[in-house]
Amino acid sequence: MAEKKGFIRKTKQREVILNVLRSTRTHPTADWVYQEVRKEMPNVSLGTIYRNLKTLTEMGEALELSYGSTYSRFDGHADNHYHFVCEECGDVTDLELPVQDSLENSVGDSIGAEITHHRLEFYGICNHCRAKK
């Protein structure tokens, strides 16, 4: 059966990948997702993981976070939220800040546009890395 244009078929692999992403707050790499998915689906390929991560981000079910490194991290929580990125260890942490709607409204009003979403990251040194110094 041919897929309709704009229709993305639900697959078992995609469902398992999304469940793995949503079960962690660590913002994993594709390799980490691959290792976790293999626990449930031993024959899955790394290529399948990459293709499905791309599809999940295109569907709005996951976020791809790229911070200029050689690999991306993924977030199974696609709601609009902020991140803190440690410049020492590379850890990515979710931030729950109550400014999202007011920030979009303020920016939209100032430029006369409708803001549909935004992305904002904070960078610095996490407490764990600061304690090491």
Secondary structure, DSSP 4 states (H G I P E B T S, - for coil): -PPPTT-----HHHHHHHHHHHT-SS--BHHHHHHHHHHH-TT--HHHHHHHHHHHHHHTSSEEE--SSSS-EEES--SS-EEEEETTT--EEEE--TTHHHHHHHHHHHHT--------EEEE--HHHHHH-
